[in-house]
Amino acid sequence: MPTDAKTIALPYRKHEHACGSQPRPSRMSLEGTPFSWSVRSNYQKIGGMLLLFCVCAASAIAQAKAIPAHGPAIVLFDGKDLSQFDTFLPSTGLNSDPNHVFKVENGVAHVSGTEFGYFITKQEYKNYYLRAEFKWGEGTFAPRQGQARDSGILYNIQDPNKVWPRSVEFQINEGCTGDFWMTDGAALTPIGPDGKAGARVTGPEGKASKVDRFNKGEFKNVTGFRDPTNELEKPHGEWNVVELVNRDGHLWQYVNGKLANEGTDAFPASGRILFQSEGAEVYFRNIKLYPLRKP
C-alpha cells in the first residue's frame, strides 16, 4: 500500500605524578632503545583495543535503547508452514487459496502477488517487537503491473477481514519502505526525526493516509525504483530486515537497522498482523515476535 550512535573518543593521556615537580629517583634511561619502542608499541595496541571495546560497548548500548527489553521469541513463521496464520483473498475468502498465492518453499513464504490479499495472524498482539525479513521477486501484476513493487505489514487489526482492514501499515514498497499508512479510520500522531510531534493523521473511511519516512526523496512509481536521496533497501534480490516496536501505541519502524519512522497514540493500539499480496512477487522469512517486558 500506496541511530546512529555518536562515539566520543577520549584523548589518551600519559600518567603523570601527583606532584609534577617532585624529583624522581634516578634510574637508567631506556629512551631510544629497542625496549622502549616495544613498550610504546604495546601501549598503543592496548589503547587501540580499549578504544575498540568502548565503540562496541556504545553500539550495544544504542541497540539496547532502540529495541526495548523483551521476552523469548514467538516464532510466527518457522520456514515450514503458515500454521500461525489464516489466508484471505477477496475472490475466495478465508483459507481458500486455489491459485497458491501464498505457499512455503525452500524455507520461505512465497507471495505471488497475482491477487490482492494477505496472510494474517490468528492471534492478536499488544506490546511487542516484531522482526521479519523480505526480498522482492520479479513479477508485477495488474492493477500495479509496471509500478514500483508493493507489499506491506499491516498491524493493530481488530476488524473483520477485507481489503484493506482498519490498521496501521509498515509500508514495504520500492523507494518507500518505512512509510506509515493509516487505513479506514486508523490514526497516528507522527514524530519527526527532530523528536517533535506533528499533526495527527487519520485515514478516511475506506481509504488511507500516509506519513512519509524520514528524509524521503522524490518518488517515481516505476518498477525497480530506488530513492536517490535516502534509499534504505538493499539492492534488488537481497534480503532486507524490517523491525517494528509497538509499545502502548508508540511505534518505531526500522529498515535494515535504521529508524525510518516514529509515531505515537496509535489507534488501534493492538490487534492482528498481516503480510500483503499487492501486485508484486515478494518473499518473507524469519518472522518472529517478542513480547516486551514491562518498563
MIKOLKOL-378697 format. One line per 4 residues: for each residue x, y, z of N, C-alpha, C. Coordinates in steps of 0.02 Angstrom, whole numbers, plus 50000, padded with zeros to 5 digits. Atoms other than C-alpha are relative to their C-alpha. Layout:
N
X Y Z X Y Z X Y Z  ...
***
This chain:
295
50044 49940 50000 50000 50000 50000 50044 50060 50000  49967 49937 50005 50016 50157 49913 49992 50035 50068  49982 49978 49935 51048 50282 50763 50075 50000 50003  49929 50009 49995 51166 50311 50732 50023 50020 50069
49974 49986 49934 51269 50310 50895 50063 50044 49993  49942 49957 50002 51393 50451 50922 50051 49974 50051  49948 50026 49957 51556 50387 50994 50051 50055 50013  49952 49948 49982 51667 50508 51087 50064 49966 50023
49936 50029 49981 51849 50455 51093 50037 50048 50046  49965 49958 49952 51932 50524 51249 50074 50003 49981  49929 49995 50018 52108 50590 51216 50043 49959 50049  49955 50040 49959 52243 50472 51278 50050 50045 50035
49953 49959 49962 52348 50550 51415 50048 49954 50037  49951 50038 49962 52509 50484 51489 49989 50012 50075  50007 49993 49928 52507 50451 51675 50049 50051 50026  49958 49949 49971 52575 50598 51773 50002 49991 50076
49993 50004 49927 52641 50601 51953 49955 50052 50031  50047 49956 49966 52525 50682 52078 50032 50069 50010  49965 49935 49993 52655 50818 52108 50052 50003 49945  49958 50003 50060 52735 50855 51941 50071 50022 50012
49932 49975 49991 52886 50946 52012 50040 49957 50048  49964 50041 49951 52932 50812 52140 50054 49960 49964  49946 50036 50032 53102 50737 52098 49987 49925 50001  50008 50072 50004 53100 50556 52041 50066 49966 50015
49938 50036 49987 53226 50426 52094 50039 49993 49935  49959 50008 50060 53373 50415 51975 49995 49929 49975  50004 50066 50029 53365 50268 51855 50033 50002 49931  49969 50004 50066 53444 50208 51695 49948 50017 49947
50046 49981 50053 53363 50289 51544 50000 49948 49945  50009 50048 50054 53292 50171 51411 49974 50034 49937  50026 49964 50057 53235 50309 51294 50042 49986 49938  49966 50010 50063 53277 50271 51113 50026 49929 49989
49978 50070 50008 53317 50087 51144 49945 49959 49970  50053 50044 50027 53225 49943 51059 49949 49981 50052  50048 50017 49947 53148 49902 51228 49947 50054 50008  50049 49945 49991 53069 50075 51242 49950 50000 49943
50048 50001 50056 52994 50060 51068 49951 49942 50008  50044 50057 49989 52924 49889 51114 49946 50016 50050  50048 49981 49949 52841 49959 51269 49948 50048 49971  50046 49953 50031 52767 50104 51171 49951 49965 49953
50042 50037 50046 52703 49985 51039 49946 49961 50036  50050 50038 49961 52618 49878 51170 49947 50047 50029  50049 49952 49975 52538 50032 51248 49951 50021 49946  50043 49980 50055 52472 50084 51078 49950 49945 49983
50046 50055 50014 52400 49911 51048 49945 49995 50053  50049 50003 49946 52316 49911 51219 49951 50057 49994  50045 49943 50008 52248 50086 51188 49950 49989 49944  50044 50015 50055 52178 50031 51021 49946 49950 50018
50049 50050 49979 52095 49880 51099 49947 50030 50047  50048 49967 49955 52017 49988 51235 49952 50044 49961  50044 49958 50041 51950 50110 51105 49949 49958 49963  50046 50045 50035 51876 49966 51005 49946 49974 50047
50048 50024 49950 51795 49899 51164 49948 50053 50015  50047 49945 49985 51718 50070 51201 49950 50009 49943  50044 49992 50058 51649 50083 51023 49948 49945 50000  50047 50056 49999 51572 49909 51035 49950 50006 50056
50046 49992 49943 51500 49946 51206 49949 50053 49986  50047 49947 50017 51424 50109 51145 49949 49976 49950  50047 50028 50050 51348 50017 50996 49949 49955 50033  50046 50045 49965 51275 49885 51111 49949 50038 50041
50046 49959 49960 51200 50019 51224 49948 50032 49955  50048 49968 50046 51123 50108 51074 49948 49949 49977  50047 50051 50022 51047 49944 51014 49951 49984 50056  50044 50016 49944 50979 49907 51188 49947 50054 50009
50048 49945 49992 50897 50079 51192 49949 49999 49943  50045 49999 50058 50823 50061 51017 49948 49945 50004  50045 50057 49994 50746 49889 51047 49991 49986 50075  50011 50010 49928 50667 49877 51221 50011 49928 50021
49992 50067 49973 50696 49729 51334 49937 49959 49985  50056 50042 50020 50588 49583 51282 50011 49928 50021  49996 50071 49983 50550 49402 51315 50021 49958 49940  49982 50045 50054 50586 49248 51209 49955 50008 49940
50036 49992 50062 50530 49243 51029 49939 49954 49995  50056 50040 50025 50359 49184 50972 50012 49993 49925  49984 50011 50070 50402 49106 50804 49935 49997 49960  50061 49999 50040 50263 49156 50685 50008 49961 49935
49987 50039 50061 50344 49079 50532 50069 49968 50007  49938 50038 49989 50475 48943 50550 50030 49971 49937  49974 50027 50063 50504 48905 50367 49969 49935 49979  50031 50065 50016 50394 48750 50371 49929 50007 49976
50070 49991 50020 50214 48809 50361 49974 50066 50026  50033 49939 49978 50094 48953 50390 49945 49985 50050  50051 50023 49953 50002 48868 50533 49980 50053 50050  50018 49946 49954 50006 49027 50639 49956 50054 49967
50036 49949 50038 49911 49121 50504 49937 49970 49966  50053 50013 50049 49748 49123 50406 50019 50036 49936  49992 49963 50062 49747 49174 50224 49933 50030 49980  50062 49969 50022 49621 49291 50146 50010 50029 49930
50004 49972 50067 49581 49331 49964 49928 50022 49988  50069 49978 50012 49428 49436 49916 49962 49954 49953  50034 50042 50051 49391 49317 49772 49976 49934 50028  50016 50067 49975 49385 49158 49876 49988 49997 50076
50014 49998 49929 49376 49211 50059 50056 49972 50044  49952 50021 49949 49460 49141 50213 50025 49930 49988  49967 50065 50005 49585 48999 50198 49979 49960 49939  50015 50031 50064 49540 48963 50018 50046 50033 49948
49948 49972 50044 49688 48987 49900 50014 49951 49943  49992 50050 50052 49661 48880 49745 50058 50014 49952  49947 49982 50046 49791 48975 49644 50069 50006 50033  49936 50001 49962 49926 48962 49778 50035 50067 49999
49970 49933 49993 49953 49147 49801 50051 49998 50057  49956 50006 49942 50034 49100 49968 50024 49928 50005  49975 50068 49993 50148 48950 49980 50069 50002 50033  49935 50005 49967 50300 48892 50077 50045 49956 49957
49952 50037 50040 50451 48837 49977 50071 50019 50019  49930 49989 49982 50634 48817 50021 50008 50043 50062  49994 49966 49936 50603 48884 50196 49977 50071 50002  50025 49932 50001 50523 49048 50143 49927 50001 49979
50069 49990 50021 50346 49112 50120 50001 50039 49934  50000 49971 50067 50322 49148 49935 49931 50029 49987  50062 49965 50016 50188 49277 49894 50002 50018 49926  49997 49991 50073 50148 49275 49708 49984 50071 49979
50020 49933 50018 50066 49447 49706 49948 50004 49945  50048 50001 50056 49944 49393 49570 49931 50023 50020  50064 49976 49975 49794 49436 49680 50013 50041 50063  49997 49963 49937 49767 49563 49819 49974 49953 50056
50020 50041 49943 49754 49479 49989 50056 50000 50051  49950 50000 49946 49859 49429 50138 49997 49934 50039  50003 50049 49946 49908 49303 50269 50005 50037 50066  50011 49960 49940 49860 49361 50443 50003 49956 50062
49994 50039 49938 49899 49303 50620 49931 49981 50027  50063 50022 49969 49764 49203 50707 49990 50035 50067  50004 49969 49934 49804 49290 50871 50010 50076 49994  49987 49928 49993 49801 49474 50922 50061 50010 50045
49940 49987 49960 49958 49551 50995 50003 50073 50021  49993 49933 49971 49998 49701 51104 50069 50004 50033  49936 49987 49968 50164 49775 51162 50052 49947 49980  49955 50050 50027 50290 49682 51056 50053 50032 49956
49948 49984 50049 50445 49689 50949 49994 49946 49946  50008 50045 50057 50418 49612 50776 50061 50007 49954  49943 50000 50046 50562 49562 50663 49985 49951 49943  50011 50042 50059 50548 49493 50486 50049 50020 49946
49958 49986 50057 50647 49482 50326 49959 49992 49936  50034 50005 50065 50587 49511 50148 50049 50012 49944  49966 49980 50061 50654 49518 49972 49950 49997 49943  50045 49997 50057 50572 49558 49807 50015 49943 49951
49994 50044 50058 50539 49433 49669 50004 50041 49937  49995 49965 50064 50524 49480 49487 49933 50029 49976  50062 49983 50032 50340 49488 49440 49964 50060 50030  50050 49950 49979 50221 49636 49447 49936 49986 49960
50064 50022 50030 50036 49613 49408 49947 50054 50007  50056 49952 50000 49878 49711 49371 49966 49998 50068  50000 49934 50033 49822 49832 49431 50064 50040 50011  49938 49965 49986 50002 49875 49481 50057 49977 49955
49948 50022 50046 50095 49800 49334 50042 50058 49975  49955 49947 50021 50248 49904 49291 50012 50055 50051  49991 49949 49947 50234 50006 49451 50051 49975 50051  49954 50019 49947 50351 50006 49600 49972 49942 50039
50022 50060 49964 50342 49838 49688 49973 50020 50068  50037 49978 49941 50222 49848 49834 49979 49941 50042  50026 50048 49951 50183 49748 49990 49994 50039 50065  50003 49964 49936 50170 49789 50175 49982 49954 50057
50021 50033 49939 50143 49735 50353 49949 50045 50033  50053 49963 49967 49976 49794 50422 49991 49971 50069  50004 50025 49931 49955 49784 50610 49948 50039 50040  50053 49972 49957 49838 49828 50754 49931 49991 49969
50062 50015 50036 49696 49745 50658 49950 49967 50048  50053 50028 49957 49535 49714 50755 49936 49988 49961  50061 50005 50040 49406 49721 50615 49997 49935 49962  50006 50060 50042 49340 49579 50506 50044 50006 49938
49957 50002 50059 49440 49525 50354 49969 50035 49941  50019 49969 50063 49430 49633 50199 50064 50031 49971  49944 49964 50030 49547 49725 50080 49980 50074 49995  49953 50016 49947 49603 49826 50174 49968 50017 50067
50032 49985 49936 49552 49819 50359 50030 50060 50035  49973 49945 49960 49572 49962 50482 50066 49978 50031  49933 50021 49978 49757 49960 50526 50049 50057 49992  49940 49960 50015 49923 50049 50536 50044 49955 49958
49958 50040 50044 50041 49993 50399 50073 50020 50003  49929 49992 50012 50228 49970 50393 50008 49988 49925  49996 50005 50072 50245 50007 50208 50063 49964 49976  49944 50032 50035 50355 49892 50104 49987 50013 49926
50012 49977 50068 50370 49973 49933 50065 50028 49974  49937 49975 50027 50516 50009 49818 50002 50077 50003  49992 49928 49992 50576 50183 49864 49962 50030 50058  50043 49974 49947 50452 50199 50008 50001 49958 50064
50003 50045 49943 50489 50060 50132 50015 50038 50065  49996 49964 49937 50463 50129 50307 49946 50053 50009  50056 49955 49993 50316 50244 50269 49947 49971 50047  50062 50020 49965 50162 50238 50383 49942 50010 49952
50066 49989 50030 49990 50214 50308 49947 49986 50053  50056 50010 49955 49833 50235 50415 49938 49988 49958  50054 50022 50044 49686 50143 50338 49933 49996 50036  50070 50011 49980 49498 50152 50362 49986 50020 50072
50014 49974 49933 49492 50258 50519 50057 49993 50050  49941 50003 49956 49660 50212 50596 50032 50069 50004  49971 49933 49989 49755 50361 50666 50066 49995 50036  49933 49998 49972 49928 50411 50723 50024 50072 50004
49965 49936 49996 50025 50563 50782 50073 49989 49983  49930 50013 50020 50190 50563 50688 50049 50040 50041  49945 49966 49967 50353 50609 50771 50057 50005 49951  49947 49989 50049 50488 50685 50661 50068 49979 50025
49932 50019 49980 50674 50647 50662 50029 50047 50053  49979 49953 49948 50693 50801 50774 49967 49987 50067  50034 50018 49938 50583 50718 50906 49937 50038 50013  50060 49959 49990 50440 50842 50883 49939 49966 49969
50062 50030 50025 50261 50783 50862 49970 50044 49946  50034 49964 50053 50169 50831 50704 49925 49997 50008  50073 50002 49999 49985 50847 50662 49975 49929 49996  50028 50067 50000 49879 50694 50694 49973 49983 49931
50021 50024 50066 49842 50590 50538 49950 49943 50009  50052 50051 49997 49683 50488 50517 49982 49978 49929  50020 50026 50065 49642 50375 50371 49925 50005 49991  50072 49994 50011 49471 50414 50295 49968 49930 49995
50035 50064 50005 49339 50278 50296 50007 49971 49930  49990 50033 50064 49378 50154 50159 50060 50022 49961  49941 49975 50034 49537 50247 50113 50059 50001 50048  49941 50000 49958 49710 50279 50183 50037 50066 49994
49957 49940 49999 49826 50423 50231 50070 49979 50019  49930 50020 49995 50015 50419 50227 50041 50050 50042  49947 49960 49969 50161 50482 50332 50065 49975 49971  49937 50020 50031 50325 50480 50235 50052 49982 50053
49944 50016 49956 50476 50401 50313 50048 50059 50004  49952 49945 49990 50619 50511 50374 50044 50010 49937  49952 49980 50053 50720 50604 50241 49986 49965 49934  50018 50034 50062 50625 50527 50096 50009 50046 49940
49991 49961 50060 50670 50585 49922 49940 49998 49954  50054 49999 50049 50564 50612 49767 49985 49929 49977  50021 50069 50017 50464 50456 49720 49974 49997 49929  50027 50015 50066 50430 50385 49547 49972 49929 50002
50036 50064 49995 50304 50244 49534 50014 49955 49940  49979 50044 50054 50401 50130 49417 50036 49939 50031  49969 50061 49975 50462 49951 49441 50076 50010 50006  49929 49997 49987 50635 49943 49517 50024 50067 50027
49980 49933 49976 50633 50122 49584 50040 49995 50064  49961 49993 49939 50763 50168 49714 50005 50074 50017  49999 49930 49976 50761 50327 49819 50069 50029 49987  49934 49971 50014 50901 50439 49752 50030 50037 50059
49977 49961 49943 50912 50531 49918 50017 49958 50061  49991 50037 49937 50894 50404 50058 49970 49930 49992  50025 50067 50009 50869 50226 49998 50020 49956 50059  49988 50043 49942 50851 50105 50144 50003 49926 49982
49998 50070 50021 50826 49944 50049 50068 49981 49970  49941 50027 50033 50968 49834 49991 49983 49989 49925  50013 50010 50072 50988 49802 49803 49951 49944 49987  50051 50049 50017 50852 49702 49717 50026 49929 50004
49983 50071 49993 50855 49517 49759 50035 49983 50064  49969 50012 49935 50942 49539 49927 49948 50004 50056  50046 50000 49943 50858 49509 50095 50006 50064 50040  50005 49941 49958 50802 49659 50198 49970 49982 50067
50028 50010 49933 50765 49665 50385 49954 50058 50017  50046 49949 49975 50612 49759 50446 49983 49984 50072  50013 50008 49929 50581 49786 50631 49949 50052 50023  50053 49957 49974 50432 49858 50722 49998 49993 50076
50012 49999 49928 50419 49908 50904 49933 50034 50012  50068 49975 49986 50240 49933 50965 49990 49996 50075  50009 49997 49927 50230 49990 51146 49944 50048 50017  50058 49959 49980 50059 50051 51203 49983 50054 49949
50018 49953 50052 50029 50134 51036 50055 50047 49979  49942 49963 50024 50201 50213 51022 50038 49953 49954  49975 50044 50053 50276 50145 50861 50067 50025 49974  49936 49987 50033 50452 50135 50791 50008 49949 49944
49991 50044 50058 50486 50063 50617 50073 50007 49976  49931 50003 50021 50662 50011 50567 50007 49962 49935  49984 50035 50062 50729 49961 50396 50075 49990 49997  49929 50018 50001 50895 49870 50392 50039 50038 50054
49967 49972 49942 50938 49938 50564 49994 50075 50009  50007 49927 49995 50895 50120 50530 49928 50019 50017  50067 49975 49982 50749 50210 50612 49972 50037 49940  50030 49970 50060 50634 50252 50466 49941 50044 50017
50060 49963 49983 50480 50318 50556 49982 49988 50073  50021 50005 49930 50405 50350 50726 49933 50035 50008  50064 49969 49985 50231 50389 50791 49975 49979 50067  50026 50015 49933 50129 50390 50949 49924 50005 50000
50073 49999 49991 49950 50372 51011 49964 49967 49942  50031 50035 50056 49909 50246 50876 49931 49975 50019  50067 50029 49993 49728 50196 50854 49986 49958 49938  49997 50039 49938 49701 50050 50864 50073 49991 50023
49934 50008 49971 49848 50007 50977 50022 49927 50004  49983 50071 49997 49843 49817 50966 49955 49963 49950  50042 50040 50045 49774 49677 50858 50041 49950 49961  49966 50049 50042 49819 49551 50724 50048 50034 49952
49947 49976 50044 49962 49569 50600 49995 49962 49933  50005 50034 50065 49954 49534 50412 50058 50021 49955  49949 49990 50051 50076 49521 50267 49966 49998 49932  50041 49989 50060 50012 49583 50100 50025 49964 49937
49990 50013 50071 49998 49519 49924 49967 50059 49965  50028 49939 50028 49978 49680 49825 50030 50016 49931  49980 49988 50068 50027 49658 49645 50074 49990 49985  49928 50012 50012 50211 49610 49666 50021 49936 50035
49972 50061 49971 50303 49448 49697 50048 50019 50056  49958 49984 49942 50386 49451 49869 50008 49937 50043  49985 50057 49956 50464 49329 49991 50010 50025 50071  49989 49984 49929 50462 49330 50182 50032 49940 50035
49971 50054 49959 50562 49230 50309 50014 50026 50070  49978 49984 49932 50612 49226 50493 49954 50052 50033  50048 49954 49969 50453 49309 50557 49993 49981 50074  50000 50013 49928 50468 49322 50746 49972 50060 50038
50029 49949 49957 50376 49419 50880 50024 49989 50072  49973 50003 49933 50449 49459 51051 49958 50043 50047  50039 49959 49952 50334 49515 51194 50046 50046 50039  49959 49952 49963 50402 49673 51275 49992 49989 50075
50003 50002 49927 50446 49669 51459 49972 50067 50025  50026 49938 49971 50362 49797 51570 50057 50045 50020  49944 49954 49984 50470 49953 51591 50009 50008 50075
***
